[in-house]
Amino acid sequence: MRVAIVTSDARVYYTAARVLKEYGIPFHSLRVGERIPFDVEVVLTGERDRDSVRFPVKVVVKDENFIDELLAKLEGRERFKRIYIAIDPGERPGLSVVADNRVLEVHHLKSPRDVGIILDLLEKYPGAKIKIGHGAKRQRVLMLKALADLLGYDYPVIVVNEYRTTPKVGGVEVSQVQDIVAAINIGLREGRTVPIGELLDVREPTKREIEDIKRRSRELSGNITISSRLAREVALGNITLEEAIERHKKGIGRRSR
């Protein structure tokens, strides 16, 4: 238990205990003057007891908004003015958390639909905003649809022009490193805020886009060329290329080559 509530104020105790339970954070309940256990890192108290509680790391509980400061202290981070969860869309998206132009952490996602980590980060960094690069349309739409299903189609995201955000690493292209570096650069750039739903107005794919997806299905599978019907579903962001290949193997949507 890294947190202790030390207060003589019943209102402060009730507020702190309720919020900690909501966040699943275990805590000690102590009276002012009681010995604070060795495993406590942060003490929650009220204005009335601020000076009486002798502990180096304290958070004064005025209302439920104390949780941001508490999480910041527990995770060893400061209070930031601006926090962004930045995404470089792709088959395996890169992701970064950038706060006041500092990189806090980076991740490499398994697929465009691997949005669980994004939800975890939104909870970990209260007030964070999502930024996403404008490229990789097909994968971007897949990710945004997955996010919209969880956050709502009115949820605002910041779209960033990702031109020249992806570097070459050591003269050769190393995709995993590139994706993460691109995500960091996206986090550092300005963009425009729009609701997710506005970004999901996907136009009908061109013949060239359909053929490109069919070519990529051969590259990914080794010998399978998916149908134009399946390629269209991929282009519209309804299924992944991997799912299209699996459907083809099962004989689903093979017509219309």
MARTOR-285764 format. One record per residue (C-alpha): residue number from 1; residue in three letters; x, y, z. Coordinates in nm, 4 decimals. Example, Ala and Ser with C-alpha at 12.3 -4.5 7.8 and 13.67 -1.06 7.14 Angstrom:
! residues 2
nr: 1 | rest: ala | xx: 1.2300 | yy: -0.4500 | zz: 0.7800
nr: 2 | rest: ser | xx: 1.3670 | yy: -0.1060 | zz: 0.7140
END
This chain:
! residues 257
nr: 1 | rest: met | xx: 0.0000 | yy: 0.0000 | zz: 0.0000
nr: 2 | rest: arg | xx: 0.1728 | yy: 0.3108 | zz: -0.1262
nr: 3 | rest: val | xx: -0.0961 | yy: 0.5563 | zz: -0.0133
nr: 4 | rest: ala | xx: -0.2243 | yy: 0.6540 | zz: 0.3310
nr: 5 | rest: ile | xx: -0.5165 | yy: 0.8773 | zz: 0.4224
nr: 6 | rest: val | xx: -0.4214 | yy: 1.0732 | zz: 0.7347
nr: 7 | rest: thr | xx: -0.6897 | yy: 1.3168 | zz: 0.8420
nr: 8 | rest: ser | xx: -0.9255 | yy: 1.4193 | zz: 1.1206
nr: 9 | rest: asp | xx: -1.1732 | yy: 1.5574 | zz: 0.8662
nr: 10 | rest: ala | xx: -1.4525 | yy: 1.3099 | zz: 0.7879
nr: 11 | rest: arg | xx: -1.5374 | yy: 1.4839 | zz: 0.4589
nr: 12 | rest: val | xx: -1.1763 | yy: 1.4615 | zz: 0.3411
nr: 13 | rest: tyr | xx: -1.1588 | yy: 1.0944 | zz: 0.4365
nr: 14 | rest: tyr | xx: -1.4841 | yy: 1.0088 | zz: 0.2578
nr: 15 | rest: thr | xx: -1.3795 | yy: 1.1903 | zz: -0.0618
nr: 16 | rest: ala | xx: -1.0303 | yy: 1.0382 | zz: -0.0685
nr: 17 | rest: ala | xx: -1.1481 | yy: 0.6851 | zz: 0.0121
nr: 18 | rest: arg | xx: -1.4234 | yy: 0.6931 | zz: -0.2507
nr: 19 | rest: val | xx: -1.1918 | yy: 0.8067 | zz: -0.5304
nr: 20 | rest: leu | xx: -0.9152 | yy: 0.5626 | zz: -0.4357
nr: 21 | rest: lys | xx: -1.1637 | yy: 0.2750 | zz: -0.4432
nr: 22 | rest: glu | xx: -1.2888 | yy: 0.3867 | zz: -0.7842
nr: 23 | rest: tyr | xx: -0.9304 | yy: 0.3749 | zz: -0.9157
nr: 24 | rest: gly | xx: -0.8533 | yy: 0.0444 | zz: -0.7413
nr: 25 | rest: ile | xx: -0.5754 | yy: 0.1979 | zz: -0.5311
nr: 26 | rest: pro | xx: -0.5291 | yy: 0.0290 | zz: -0.1898
nr: 27 | rest: phe | xx: -0.4616 | yy: 0.2554 | zz: 0.1070
nr: 28 | rest: his | xx: -0.3983 | yy: 0.2794 | zz: 0.4798
nr: 29 | rest: ser | xx: -0.6456 | yy: 0.4692 | zz: 0.6996
nr: 30 | rest: leu | xx: -0.4647 | yy: 0.6502 | zz: 0.9801
nr: 31 | rest: arg | xx: -0.5359 | yy: 0.9086 | zz: 1.2458
nr: 32 | rest: val | xx: -0.3228 | yy: 1.2193 | zz: 1.2702
nr: 33 | rest: gly | xx: -0.0217 | yy: 1.1332 | zz: 1.4854
nr: 34 | rest: glu | xx: -0.0233 | yy: 0.7595 | zz: 1.4096
nr: 35 | rest: arg | xx: 0.2943 | yy: 0.6026 | zz: 1.2729
nr: 36 | rest: ile | xx: 0.2973 | yy: 0.5967 | zz: 0.8928
nr: 37 | rest: pro | xx: 0.4032 | yy: 0.2526 | zz: 0.7577
nr: 38 | rest: phe | xx: 0.7339 | yy: 0.2218 | zz: 0.5738
nr: 39 | rest: asp | xx: 0.5707 | yy: 0.1265 | zz: 0.2405
nr: 40 | rest: val | xx: 0.3738 | yy: 0.4525 | zz: 0.2098
nr: 41 | rest: glu | xx: 0.4971 | yy: 0.6890 | zz: -0.0603
nr: 42 | rest: val | xx: 0.2219 | yy: 0.9521 | zz: -0.0577
nr: 43 | rest: val | xx: -0.0023 | yy: 1.0788 | zz: 0.2210
nr: 44 | rest: leu | xx: -0.3463 | yy: 1.2244 | zz: 0.1529
nr: 45 | rest: thr | xx: -0.4660 | yy: 1.4792 | zz: 0.4048
nr: 46 | rest: gly | xx: -0.6810 | yy: 1.7907 | zz: 0.4339
nr: 47 | rest: glu | xx: -0.6128 | yy: 2.1606 | zz: 0.4796
nr: 48 | rest: arg | xx: -0.6900 | yy: 2.1309 | zz: 0.8488
nr: 49 | rest: asp | xx: -0.4177 | yy: 1.8703 | zz: 0.9078
nr: 50 | rest: arg | xx: -0.1613 | yy: 1.9798 | zz: 0.6496
nr: 51 | rest: asp | xx: 0.0887 | yy: 2.1141 | zz: 0.9026
nr: 52 | rest: ser | xx: 0.0271 | yy: 1.8414 | zz: 1.1595
nr: 53 | rest: val | xx: 0.1072 | yy: 1.5537 | zz: 0.9263
nr: 54 | rest: arg | xx: 0.4823 | yy: 1.5096 | zz: 0.9090
nr: 55 | rest: phe | xx: 0.5584 | yy: 1.3361 | zz: 0.5813
nr: 56 | rest: pro | xx: 0.7726 | yy: 1.4516 | zz: 0.2869
nr: 57 | rest: val | xx: 0.5191 | yy: 1.3762 | zz: 0.0094
nr: 58 | rest: lys | xx: 0.1664 | yy: 1.5020 | zz: 0.0754
nr: 59 | rest: val | xx: -0.1393 | yy: 1.5736 | zz: -0.1370
nr: 60 | rest: val | xx: -0.4070 | yy: 1.7985 | zz: 0.0087
nr: 61 | rest: val | xx: -0.7557 | yy: 1.6720 | zz: -0.0718
nr: 62 | rest: lys | xx: -0.9982 | yy: 1.9537 | zz: -0.1492
nr: 63 | rest: asp | xx: -1.2202 | yy: 1.7606 | zz: -0.3884
nr: 64 | rest: glu | xx: -1.2014 | yy: 1.4535 | zz: -0.6118
nr: 65 | rest: asn | xx: -0.9565 | yy: 1.6216 | zz: -0.8516
nr: 66 | rest: phe | xx: -0.6687 | yy: 1.5347 | zz: -0.6194
nr: 67 | rest: ile | xx: -0.6285 | yy: 1.2080 | zz: -0.8129
nr: 68 | rest: asp | xx: -0.4228 | yy: 1.3664 | zz: -1.0938
nr: 69 | rest: glu | xx: -0.1642 | yy: 1.4989 | zz: -0.8491
nr: 70 | rest: leu | xx: -0.1613 | yy: 1.1700 | zz: -0.6592
nr: 71 | rest: leu | xx: -0.1013 | yy: 0.9635 | zz: -0.9740
nr: 72 | rest: ala | xx: 0.1725 | yy: 1.2034 | zz: -1.0780
nr: 73 | rest: lys | xx: 0.3539 | yy: 1.1565 | zz: -0.7471
nr: 74 | rest: leu | xx: 0.3051 | yy: 0.7795 | zz: -0.7433
nr: 75 | rest: glu | xx: 0.4497 | yy: 0.7497 | zz: -1.0928
nr: 76 | rest: gly | xx: 0.7312 | yy: 0.9917 | zz: -1.0232
nr: 77 | rest: arg | xx: 0.6109 | yy: 1.2413 | zz: -1.2795
nr: 78 | rest: glu | xx: 0.5355 | yy: 1.6083 | zz: -1.2499
nr: 79 | rest: arg | xx: 0.2089 | yy: 1.7846 | zz: -1.3156
nr: 80 | rest: phe | xx: 0.2092 | yy: 1.8634 | zz: -1.6851
nr: 81 | rest: lys | xx: 0.0223 | yy: 2.1369 | zz: -1.8667
nr: 82 | rest: arg | xx: -0.0229 | yy: 1.9352 | zz: -2.1869
nr: 83 | rest: ile | xx: -0.0114 | yy: 1.5577 | zz: -2.2299
nr: 84 | rest: tyr | xx: -0.0577 | yy: 1.3874 | zz: -2.5650
nr: 85 | rest: ile | xx: -0.0954 | yy: 1.0226 | zz: -2.6570
nr: 86 | rest: ala | xx: 0.0433 | yy: 1.0294 | zz: -3.0094
nr: 87 | rest: ile | xx: -0.0092 | yy: 0.7579 | zz: -3.2697
nr: 88 | rest: asp | xx: 0.1703 | yy: 0.6849 | zz: -3.5945
nr: 89 | rest: pro | xx: -0.0922 | yy: 0.4716 | zz: -3.7755
nr: 90 | rest: gly | xx: 0.0182 | yy: 0.1619 | zz: -3.9630
nr: 91 | rest: glu | xx: 0.0037 | yy: -0.2173 | zz: -3.9604
nr: 92 | rest: arg | xx: 0.1824 | yy: -0.2040 | zz: -3.6221
nr: 93 | rest: pro | xx: 0.1253 | yy: 0.1505 | zz: -3.4961
nr: 94 | rest: gly | xx: 0.3876 | yy: 0.3386 | zz: -3.3019
nr: 95 | rest: leu | xx: 0.2712 | yy: 0.5220 | zz: -2.9916
nr: 96 | rest: ser | xx: 0.4253 | yy: 0.7805 | zz: -2.7641
nr: 97 | rest: val | xx: 0.3218 | yy: 0.9802 | zz: -2.4586
nr: 98 | rest: val | xx: 0.4560 | yy: 1.3357 | zz: -2.4845
nr: 99 | rest: ala | xx: 0.4071 | yy: 1.5824 | zz: -2.1999
nr: 100 | rest: asp | xx: 0.5258 | yy: 1.9434 | zz: -2.2249
nr: 101 | rest: asn | xx: 0.7596 | yy: 1.8357 | zz: -2.5081
nr: 102 | rest: arg | xx: 0.9071 | yy: 1.5518 | zz: -2.3003
nr: 103 | rest: val | xx: 0.8721 | yy: 1.1860 | zz: -2.3964
nr: 104 | rest: leu | xx: 0.7367 | yy: 0.9870 | zz: -2.1012
nr: 105 | rest: glu | xx: 0.6951 | yy: 0.6460 | zz: -2.2640
nr: 106 | rest: val | xx: 0.6672 | yy: 0.4692 | zz: -2.5995
nr: 107 | rest: his | xx: 0.4913 | yy: 0.1562 | zz: -2.7250
nr: 108 | rest: his | xx: 0.4658 | yy: -0.0541 | zz: -3.0414
nr: 109 | rest: leu | xx: 0.1127 | yy: -0.1857 | zz: -3.0913
nr: 110 | rest: lys | xx: 0.0290 | yy: -0.5264 | zz: -3.2338
nr: 111 | rest: ser | xx: -0.2314 | yy: -0.4022 | zz: -3.4814
nr: 112 | rest: pro | xx: -0.4517 | yy: -0.1001 | zz: -3.5598
nr: 113 | rest: arg | xx: -0.7221 | yy: -0.2486 | zz: -3.3372
nr: 114 | rest: asp | xx: -0.4889 | yy: -0.2860 | zz: -3.0400
nr: 115 | rest: val | xx: -0.6374 | yy: 0.0162 | zz: -2.8618
nr: 116 | rest: gly | xx: -0.6495 | yy: -0.1218 | zz: -2.5077
nr: 117 | rest: ile | xx: -0.3176 | yy: 0.0435 | zz: -2.4247
nr: 118 | rest: ile | xx: -0.4616 | yy: 0.3777 | zz: -2.5367
nr: 119 | rest: leu | xx: -0.7504 | yy: 0.3440 | zz: -2.2913
nr: 120 | rest: asp | xx: -0.5035 | yy: 0.2507 | zz: -2.0170
nr: 121 | rest: leu | xx: -0.2952 | yy: 0.5588 | zz: -2.0931
nr: 122 | rest: leu | xx: -0.6003 | yy: 0.7863 | zz: -2.0901
nr: 123 | rest: glu | xx: -0.6709 | yy: 0.6593 | zz: -1.7393
nr: 124 | rest: lys | xx: -0.3065 | yy: 0.6813 | zz: -1.6355
nr: 125 | rest: tyr | xx: -0.2695 | yy: 1.0382 | zz: -1.7632
nr: 126 | rest: pro | xx: -0.5917 | yy: 1.2255 | zz: -1.6800
nr: 127 | rest: gly | xx: -0.6496 | yy: 1.5108 | zz: -1.9219
nr: 128 | rest: ala | xx: -0.4353 | yy: 1.3604 | zz: -2.1987
nr: 129 | rest: lys | xx: -0.5441 | yy: 1.4196 | zz: -2.5582
nr: 130 | rest: ile | xx: -0.5037 | yy: 1.1841 | zz: -2.8515
nr: 131 | rest: lys | xx: -0.3010 | yy: 1.2875 | zz: -3.1555
nr: 132 | rest: ile | xx: -0.2918 | yy: 1.0765 | zz: -3.4706
nr: 133 | rest: gly | xx: -0.1001 | yy: 1.1101 | zz: -3.7951
nr: 134 | rest: his | xx: -0.3012 | yy: 1.1724 | zz: -4.1112
nr: 135 | rest: gly | xx: -0.1291 | yy: 0.8985 | zz: -4.3152
nr: 136 | rest: ala | xx: -0.1878 | yy: 0.5218 | zz: -4.3546
nr: 137 | rest: lys | xx: -0.5557 | yy: 0.5826 | zz: -4.4220
nr: 138 | rest: arg | xx: -0.6666 | yy: 0.2217 | zz: -4.4122
nr: 139 | rest: gln | xx: -0.4992 | yy: 0.1436 | zz: -4.0793
nr: 140 | rest: arg | xx: -0.5948 | yy: 0.4828 | zz: -3.9373
nr: 141 | rest: val | xx: -0.9617 | yy: 0.4178 | zz: -4.0087
nr: 142 | rest: leu | xx: -0.9424 | yy: 0.0742 | zz: -3.8449
nr: 143 | rest: met | xx: -0.7916 | yy: 0.2275 | zz: -3.5310
nr: 144 | rest: leu | xx: -1.0349 | yy: 0.5176 | zz: -3.5192
nr: 145 | rest: lys | xx: -1.3320 | yy: 0.2827 | zz: -3.5574
nr: 146 | rest: ala | xx: -1.2039 | yy: 0.0741 | zz: -3.2670
nr: 147 | rest: leu | xx: -1.1596 | yy: 0.3892 | zz: -3.0573
nr: 148 | rest: ala | xx: -1.5009 | yy: 0.5259 | zz: -3.1578
nr: 149 | rest: asp | xx: -1.6692 | yy: 0.2065 | zz: -3.0428
nr: 150 | rest: leu | xx: -1.5192 | yy: 0.2637 | zz: -2.6957
nr: 151 | rest: leu | xx: -1.4975 | yy: 0.6414 | zz: -2.6631
nr: 152 | rest: gly | xx: -1.7816 | yy: 0.7549 | zz: -2.8885
nr: 153 | rest: tyr | xx: -1.7913 | yy: 0.9047 | zz: -3.2368
nr: 154 | rest: asp | xx: -1.7976 | yy: 1.2569 | zz: -3.0895
nr: 155 | rest: tyr | xx: -1.4710 | yy: 1.2035 | zz: -2.9013
nr: 156 | rest: pro | xx: -1.2185 | yy: 1.4677 | zz: -3.0152
nr: 157 | rest: val | xx: -0.8785 | yy: 1.3740 | zz: -3.1557
nr: 158 | rest: ile | xx: -0.6032 | yy: 1.5919 | zz: -3.2973
nr: 159 | rest: val | xx: -0.5046 | yy: 1.5132 | zz: -3.6568
nr: 160 | rest: val | xx: -0.1415 | yy: 1.5902 | zz: -3.7366
nr: 161 | rest: asn | xx: 0.0295 | yy: 1.6199 | zz: -4.0739
nr: 162 | rest: glu | xx: 0.2949 | yy: 1.3517 | zz: -4.0428
nr: 163 | rest: tyr | xx: 0.5029 | yy: 1.4634 | zz: -4.3424
nr: 164 | rest: arg | xx: 0.8678 | yy: 1.3908 | zz: -4.2607
nr: 165 | rest: thr | xx: 0.7944 | yy: 1.2473 | zz: -3.9190
nr: 166 | rest: thr | xx: 0.9365 | yy: 0.9069 | zz: -4.0158
nr: 167 | rest: pro | xx: 1.3178 | yy: 0.9062 | zz: -4.0315
nr: 168 | rest: lys | xx: 1.5704 | yy: 0.6600 | zz: -4.1634
nr: 169 | rest: val | xx: 1.7570 | yy: 0.4899 | zz: -3.8824
nr: 170 | rest: gly | xx: 2.1273 | yy: 0.4454 | zz: -3.9406
nr: 171 | rest: gly | xx: 2.0773 | yy: 0.4677 | zz: -4.3169
nr: 172 | rest: val | xx: 1.8438 | yy: 0.1680 | zz: -4.3250
nr: 173 | rest: glu | xx: 1.4750 | yy: 0.1469 | zz: -4.2603
nr: 174 | rest: val | xx: 1.4021 | yy: -0.0218 | zz: -3.9288
nr: 175 | rest: ser | xx: 1.0242 | yy: -0.0172 | zz: -3.9062
nr: 176 | rest: gln | xx: 0.9747 | yy: -0.0623 | zz: -3.5320
nr: 177 | rest: val | xx: 1.2135 | yy: 0.2189 | zz: -3.4413
nr: 178 | rest: gln | xx: 1.0752 | yy: 0.4353 | zz: -3.7207
nr: 179 | rest: asp | xx: 0.7162 | yy: 0.3933 | zz: -3.6030
nr: 180 | rest: ile | xx: 0.8051 | yy: 0.5002 | zz: -3.2501
nr: 181 | rest: val | xx: 1.0151 | yy: 0.7966 | zz: -3.3627
nr: 182 | rest: ala | xx: 0.7334 | yy: 0.9041 | zz: -3.5942
nr: 183 | rest: ala | xx: 0.4884 | yy: 0.8814 | zz: -3.3027
nr: 184 | rest: ile | xx: 0.7170 | yy: 1.1037 | zz: -3.0949
nr: 185 | rest: asn | xx: 0.7368 | yy: 1.3588 | zz: -3.3753
nr: 186 | rest: ile | xx: 0.3576 | yy: 1.3511 | zz: -3.4142
nr: 187 | rest: gly | xx: 0.3274 | yy: 1.4200 | zz: -3.0415
nr: 188 | rest: leu | xx: 0.5482 | yy: 1.7270 | zz: -3.0776
nr: 189 | rest: arg | xx: 0.3561 | yy: 1.8771 | zz: -3.3720
nr: 190 | rest: glu | xx: 0.0447 | yy: 2.0908 | zz: -3.3783
nr: 191 | rest: gly | xx: -0.2708 | yy: 1.9698 | zz: -3.5497
nr: 192 | rest: arg | xx: -0.6432 | yy: 2.0297 | zz: -3.5802
nr: 193 | rest: thr | xx: -0.9029 | yy: 1.8929 | zz: -3.3415
nr: 194 | rest: val | xx: -1.1957 | yy: 1.7030 | zz: -3.4942
nr: 195 | rest: pro | xx: -1.4444 | yy: 1.4424 | zz: -3.3680
nr: 196 | rest: ile | xx: -1.3576 | yy: 1.0850 | zz: -3.4585
nr: 197 | rest: gly | xx: -1.6766 | yy: 1.0507 | zz: -3.6602
nr: 198 | rest: glu | xx: -1.5675 | yy: 1.3231 | zz: -3.8995
nr: 199 | rest: leu | xx: -1.2556 | yy: 1.1243 | zz: -3.9829
nr: 200 | rest: leu | xx: -1.4542 | yy: 0.8123 | zz: -4.0691
nr: 201 | rest: asp | xx: -1.6208 | yy: 0.9536 | zz: -4.3785
nr: 202 | rest: val | xx: -1.4319 | yy: 0.7148 | zz: -4.6053
nr: 203 | rest: arg | xx: -1.4705 | yy: 0.7534 | zz: -4.9820
nr: 204 | rest: glu | xx: -1.5055 | yy: 0.4624 | zz: -5.2223
nr: 205 | rest: pro | xx: -1.1577 | yy: 0.3180 | zz: -5.2955
nr: 206 | rest: thr | xx: -1.0085 | yy: 0.3554 | zz: -5.6409
nr: 207 | rest: lys | xx: -0.9195 | yy: 0.0629 | zz: -5.8650
nr: 208 | rest: arg | xx: -0.5540 | yy: 0.1367 | zz: -5.8006
nr: 209 | rest: glu | xx: -0.6059 | yy: 0.1139 | zz: -5.4239
nr: 210 | rest: ile | xx: -0.7902 | yy: -0.2162 | zz: -5.4651
nr: 211 | rest: glu | xx: -0.5088 | yy: -0.3617 | zz: -5.6755
nr: 212 | rest: asp | xx: -0.2474 | yy: -0.2405 | zz: -5.4278
nr: 213 | rest: ile | xx: -0.4247 | yy: -0.4172 | zz: -5.1426
nr: 214 | rest: lys | xx: -0.4475 | yy: -0.7372 | zz: -5.3484
nr: 215 | rest: arg | xx: -0.0728 | yy: -0.7103 | zz: -5.4179
nr: 216 | rest: arg | xx: -0.0040 | yy: -0.6682 | zz: -5.0476
nr: 217 | rest: ser | xx: -0.2160 | yy: -0.9752 | zz: -4.9716
nr: 218 | rest: arg | xx: 0.0194 | yy: -1.1787 | zz: -5.1901
nr: 219 | rest: glu | xx: 0.3233 | yy: -1.0341 | zz: -5.0144
nr: 220 | rest: leu | xx: 0.1803 | yy: -1.1008 | zz: -4.6701
nr: 221 | rest: ser | xx: 0.0459 | yy: -1.4522 | zz: -4.7379
nr: 222 | rest: gly | xx: 0.3059 | yy: -1.5708 | zz: -4.9861
nr: 223 | rest: asn | xx: 0.0642 | yy: -1.6895 | zz: -5.2539
nr: 224 | rest: ile | xx: -0.2912 | yy: -1.5700 | zz: -5.1844
nr: 225 | rest: thr | xx: -0.4551 | yy: -1.2919 | zz: -5.3820
nr: 226 | rest: ile | xx: -0.7731 | yy: -1.1805 | zz: -5.2101
nr: 227 | rest: ser | xx: -1.0783 | yy: -1.0841 | zz: -5.4133
nr: 228 | rest: ser | xx: -1.1644 | yy: -0.7278 | zz: -5.5076
nr: 229 | rest: arg | xx: -1.4652 | yy: -0.7535 | zz: -5.2762
nr: 230 | rest: leu | xx: -1.2452 | yy: -0.8364 | zz: -4.9780
nr: 231 | rest: ala | xx: -0.9887 | yy: -0.5758 | zz: -5.0829
nr: 232 | rest: arg | xx: -1.2652 | yy: -0.3144 | zz: -5.0850
nr: 233 | rest: glu | xx: -1.3618 | yy: -0.4089 | zz: -4.7280
nr: 234 | rest: val | xx: -0.9980 | yy: -0.3677 | zz: -4.6279
nr: 235 | rest: ala | xx: -0.9758 | yy: -0.0297 | zz: -4.8029
nr: 236 | rest: leu | xx: -1.2881 | yy: 0.0937 | zz: -4.6229
nr: 237 | rest: gly | xx: -1.1378 | yy: -0.0007 | zz: -4.2885
nr: 238 | rest: asn | xx: -1.3972 | yy: -0.2663 | zz: -4.2131
nr: 239 | rest: ile | xx: -1.1505 | yy: -0.5531 | zz: -4.1788
nr: 240 | rest: thr | xx: -0.7737 | yy: -0.5953 | zz: -4.1581
nr: 241 | rest: leu | xx: -0.5685 | yy: -0.7411 | zz: -4.4408
nr: 242 | rest: glu | xx: -0.4970 | yy: -1.0449 | zz: -4.2230
nr: 243 | rest: glu | xx: -0.8704 | yy: -1.0963 | zz: -4.1693
nr: 244 | rest: ala | xx: -0.9310 | yy: -1.0691 | zz: -4.5434
nr: 245 | rest: ile | xx: -0.6721 | yy: -1.3391 | zz: -4.6100
nr: 246 | rest: glu | xx: -0.8338 | yy: -1.5666 | zz: -4.3512
nr: 247 | rest: arg | xx: -1.1766 | yy: -1.5085 | zz: -4.5053
nr: 248 | rest: his | xx: -1.0349 | yy: -1.5934 | zz: -4.8471
nr: 249 | rest: lys | xx: -0.8947 | yy: -1.9207 | zz: -4.7099
nr: 250 | rest: lys | xx: -1.2409 | yy: -2.0062 | zz: -4.5780
nr: 251 | rest: gly | xx: -1.4011 | yy: -1.9195 | zz: -4.9102
nr: 252 | rest: ile | xx: -1.5775 | yy: -1.6080 | zz: -4.7811
nr: 253 | rest: gly | xx: -1.5953 | yy: -1.3225 | zz: -5.0311
nr: 254 | rest: arg | xx: -1.3854 | yy: -1.4865 | zz: -5.3018
nr: 255 | rest: arg | xx: -1.6083 | yy: -1.3703 | zz: -5.5838
nr: 256 | rest: ser | xx: -1.5359 | yy: -1.0562 | zz: -5.7864
nr: 257 | rest: arg | xx: -1.1689 | yy: -1.0808 | zz: -5.8619
END
